Amino acid sequence: MCELLGMECNVPTDIVFSFSGLATRGGKAGPHADGWGLALYEGRMARVFLEPHPAASSPLATFVREHPIKTLLAIAHVRKKTRGGTSLVNTHPFARELWGRHFVFAHNGTVKKAKSLKLGRFHPIGETDSEHAFCALLGALAHDFRDYPRSQSDLAAAVAAHAGKIGKGGTFNMLLGDGSQLFARCSTKLHYIVRQAPFKRATLADEDLTVDFAAVTTPKDRVAVIATMPLTRDETWTAGTPDTLWHFRAGRLVRTLAS
């Protein structure tokens, strides 16, 4: 299956270190060679890079790593196809506008009977069960709320409930961002870490690349990183409980919900 990567922060931060670890798994240290994507938010809008080629050998992925773009929220994905061919339209993450902002989504697993899910005004462009599920999720949220919910907890509860229904009977590990917060659902496998003061050094699990975070941060910085599997070998990551949803905001895990 695919691998997910999310980052949500309280100050603008680049994702180069974590993305380097994910990209290595996209055809070098892992079999996820059927495409990659990276979404970087700037306010309500996401800048999205997509390519249906292995991230490990991609000049575009190298360019992204060598030209850091700081952001408060990022979502990345390396794909090992199960449904839908290797093509741009089937490459995660997917983005759609809802309530005047981009929602970005990436998925790991297989959604059972995805094409039977009810769609609202959102329709898939490609053939993947993932994109169909994303459109169904956004359609359900648009039905529940006329405008962007004022209550973070209400939106989190709705995402958790609808994601649980969509993922029932299948595998629905997913990341969903809206520019202000990040939702991460664990169906079978997902991990997170919050980096904050006192910052330490960290080394990628699949590459001999080390960063001393104390040298590139301030004591007030806080960065949450979510990944399918831990990206570093010398940090303690927290494993998700199946059928739960994490809600991150300002680099902090604010709530965990049943999903």
C-alpha positions as CSV (number, residue, x, y, z in Angstrom):
1,M,0.0,0.0,0.0
2,C,0.9,3.7,0.0
3,E,2.6,5.8,2.6
4,L,1.4,9.0,4.1
5,L,3.1,12.1,5.5
6,G,1.6,15.1,7.2
7,M,3.0,18.1,9.0
8,E,1.1,20.7,11.1
9,C,2.9,23.5,12.9
10,N,2.5,26.6,15.0
11,V,5.1,28.5,12.9
12,P,5.9,28.3,9.2
13,T,8.3,25.3,8.8
14,D,9.8,23.5,5.8
15,I,9.1,19.8,5.4
16,V,12.4,18.9,3.6
17,F,13.7,16.6,6.3
18,S,10.6,14.5,6.6
19,F,9.9,14.6,2.9
20,S,13.4,13.3,2.1
21,G,12.6,10.3,4.3
22,L,9.3,9.7,2.5
23,A,10.8,10.2,-1.0
24,T,13.4,7.5,-0.3
25,R,10.6,5.0,0.3
26,G,9.2,6.0,-3.1
27,G,11.1,3.5,-5.1
28,K,14.4,3.1,-3.3
29,A,14.0,2.0,0.3
30,G,10.4,1.1,-0.3
31,P,8.2,-0.2,-3.2
32,H,6.0,2.9,-3.4
33,A,7.1,3.8,-6.9
34,D,3.8,4.6,-8.7
35,G,3.8,8.4,-8.1
36,W,4.2,11.0,-5.4
37,G,2.6,14.3,-4.4
38,L,3.1,17.1,-1.9
39,A,0.7,19.8,-0.9
40,L,2.0,22.9,0.9
41,Y,-0.6,25.4,2.3
42,E,-0.3,29.1,2.1
43,G,-3.3,30.3,4.0
44,R,-6.5,28.8,2.6
45,M,-4.9,27.7,-0.6
46,A,-2.6,24.7,-1.2
47,R,0.3,24.6,-3.7
48,V,0.3,21.0,-5.0
49,F,3.2,19.1,-6.7
50,L,2.2,15.8,-8.4
51,E,4.1,13.3,-10.5
52,P,3.2,9.7,-11.6
53,H,6.9,8.6,-11.3
54,P,9.0,7.3,-8.4
55,A,9.8,10.0,-5.9
56,A,13.3,8.5,-5.1
57,S,14.5,9.3,-8.7
58,S,12.4,12.3,-9.5
59,P,14.1,15.6,-10.5
60,L,11.0,17.5,-9.4
61,A,11.1,15.9,-5.9
62,T,14.8,16.8,-5.7
63,F,13.9,20.4,-6.7
64,V,11.3,20.6,-4.0
65,R,13.8,19.4,-1.4
66,E,16.5,21.8,-2.6
67,H,14.1,24.8,-2.6
68,P,12.3,24.7,0.8
69,I,8.9,26.3,1.1
70,K,7.8,27.1,4.6
71,T,4.2,26.3,5.5
72,L,1.9,25.7,8.5
73,L,0.4,22.5,7.0
74,A,1.7,20.0,4.5
75,I,0.4,16.6,3.2
76,A,2.5,14.2,1.1
77,H,2.1,10.7,-0.3
78,V,4.0,8.0,-2.2
79,R,1.9,5.6,-4.1
80,K,1.9,1.8,-4.6
81,K,-1.1,1.4,-6.9
82,T,-3.9,-1.0,-6.1
83,R,-6.8,0.6,-8.0
84,G,-6.4,2.9,-11.0
85,G,-3.4,3.1,-13.3
86,T,-0.2,5.0,-12.8
87,S,-1.2,8.5,-14.1
88,L,-1.4,12.1,-12.9
89,V,-5.1,11.9,-12.3
90,N,-4.6,9.0,-9.8
91,T,-1.8,10.6,-7.9
92,H,-2.4,11.8,-4.3
93,P,-2.9,14.1,-2.6
94,F,-6.2,15.3,-4.1
95,A,-7.5,18.9,-3.6
96,R,-11.0,20.4,-3.8
97,E,-12.5,23.7,-2.9
98,L,-15.1,23.8,-0.1
99,W,-16.3,26.9,1.9
100,G,-13.8,29.1,0.1
101,R,-10.7,27.0,1.0
102,H,-8.7,24.1,-0.3
103,F,-9.3,20.7,1.3
104,V,-6.4,18.3,0.7
105,F,-6.7,14.5,1.1
106,A,-4.4,11.5,0.9
107,H,-5.2,7.9,1.6
108,N,-3.6,4.6,2.3
109,G,-5.6,1.4,1.9
110,T,-8.6,0.1,0.0
111,V,-12.1,1.5,0.3
112,K,-14.8,-1.3,-0.1
113,K,-17.6,-0.5,-2.6
114,A,-16.2,3.0,-3.1
115,K,-18.2,3.7,-6.2
116,S,-21.5,3.0,-4.3
117,L,-20.7,6.0,-1.9
118,K,-23.1,8.9,-2.3
119,L,-21.5,12.0,-4.0
120,G,-22.7,15.6,-3.6
121,R,-21.3,18.3,-5.9
122,F,-17.8,16.7,-5.8
123,H,-16.8,14.2,-8.5
124,P,-13.6,12.2,-9.1
125,I,-11.3,12.9,-12.0
126,G,-9.4,9.6,-11.9
127,E,-10.2,6.0,-11.2
128,T,-9.1,5.5,-7.7
129,D,-11.2,4.4,-4.8
130,S,-9.3,7.0,-2.7
131,E,-10.5,10.0,-4.8
132,H,-14.1,8.7,-4.8
133,A,-14.0,8.4,-1.0
134,F,-12.6,11.9,-0.7
135,C,-15.4,13.3,-2.8
136,A,-18.0,11.4,-0.8
137,L,-16.4,12.8,2.5
138,L,-16.5,16.4,1.3
139,G,-20.1,15.9,0.0
140,A,-21.1,14.7,3.4
141,L,-19.4,17.6,5.2
142,A,-21.0,20.1,2.8
143,H,-24.4,18.6,3.6
144,D,-23.8,18.9,7.4
145,F,-22.6,22.5,7.3
146,R,-23.7,25.4,5.1
147,D,-20.5,27.3,5.8
148,Y,-17.1,26.6,7.4
149,P,-17.9,25.5,11.0
150,R,-17.1,28.0,13.7
151,S,-16.5,25.1,16.1
152,Q,-13.4,23.0,15.5
153,S,-14.8,20.2,17.6
154,D,-18.0,20.0,15.5
155,L,-16.0,19.7,12.3
156,A,-13.6,17.1,13.8
157,A,-16.6,15.1,15.0
158,A,-18.2,15.2,11.6
159,V,-15.0,14.1,9.8
160,A,-14.5,11.3,12.3
161,A,-18.1,10.1,11.9
162,H,-18.2,10.2,8.1
163,A,-14.6,8.7,7.7
164,G,-15.7,5.8,9.9
165,K,-18.7,5.1,7.7
166,I,-16.6,5.4,4.5
167,G,-13.9,3.2,5.8
168,K,-16.1,0.5,7.3
169,G,-15.0,-3.0,6.1
170,G,-12.0,-1.7,4.3
171,T,-8.7,0.1,5.1
172,F,-9.0,3.8,5.4
173,N,-5.9,5.5,6.8
174,M,-6.2,9.1,5.7
175,L,-5.0,12.6,6.1
176,L,-7.3,15.6,5.5
177,G,-6.2,19.2,5.8
178,D,-8.1,22.5,5.4
179,G,-5.2,25.0,5.8
180,S,-6.0,25.6,9.5
181,Q,-5.9,22.1,10.9
182,L,-5.1,18.5,10.0
183,F,-7.2,15.4,10.6
184,A,-5.4,12.0,10.6
185,R,-7.4,8.8,10.7
186,C,-5.8,5.5,11.7
187,S,-7.5,2.4,10.3
188,T,-4.6,0.0,10.6
189,K,-1.3,1.8,10.8
190,L,-0.3,5.5,11.5
191,H,2.2,7.2,13.8
192,Y,2.9,10.7,15.0
193,I,5.5,12.8,16.9
194,V,5.3,16.3,18.2
195,R,8.7,18.1,18.1
196,Q,9.0,20.9,20.6
197,A,11.6,22.3,23.1
198,P,14.0,21.0,24.2
199,F,14.8,20.1,20.6
200,K,17.2,17.3,19.8
201,R,18.9,15.7,16.8
202,A,17.1,13.2,14.6
203,T,18.3,10.8,11.9
204,L,16.2,9.4,9.1
205,A,15.4,5.7,9.3
206,D,16.3,4.9,5.7
207,E,19.0,7.5,5.0
208,D,22.1,8.8,6.8
209,L,20.7,12.2,7.1
210,T,20.7,14.0,10.5
211,V,19.2,17.3,11.5
212,D,19.9,19.1,14.8
213,F,16.5,20.7,15.3
214,A,17.8,22.9,18.2
215,A,19.9,24.7,15.6
216,V,17.0,25.5,13.2
217,T,14.2,26.3,15.6
218,T,13.2,28.6,18.5
219,P,12.0,27.5,21.9
220,K,8.4,28.4,21.0
221,D,8.3,26.2,17.8
222,R,6.0,23.2,17.8
223,V,5.8,20.8,14.8
224,A,3.5,17.7,14.6
225,V,4.6,15.1,12.0
226,I,2.3,12.2,11.0
227,A,3.5,9.2,9.0
228,T,2.5,5.7,8.1
229,M,5.7,4.4,9.6
230,P,8.2,6.3,11.8
231,L,10.6,8.3,9.6
232,T,13.4,8.5,12.1
233,R,15.4,5.9,14.0
234,D,16.2,7.9,17.2
235,E,12.9,9.4,18.2
236,T,9.9,8.0,20.0
237,W,6.8,8.0,17.8
238,T,3.2,7.3,19.0
239,A,1.3,4.6,17.2
240,G,-2.3,5.1,16.4
241,T,-5.2,3.0,17.7
242,P,-7.3,1.5,14.8
243,D,-10.5,3.4,14.1
244,T,-9.5,6.6,15.8
245,L,-9.0,10.1,14.4
246,W,-6.4,12.6,15.5
247,H,-7.1,16.3,15.2
248,F,-4.0,18.6,15.1
249,R,-3.9,22.3,15.3
250,A,-1.0,24.7,15.9
251,G,1.4,21.8,16.1
252,R,-0.5,20.2,18.9
253,L,-2.8,17.1,19.2
254,V,-6.0,18.7,20.4
255,R,-8.3,15.7,20.4
256,T,-8.6,12.0,19.6
257,L,-12.0,10.8,18.4
258,A,-13.5,7.4,17.7
259,S,-13.9,6.9,14.0
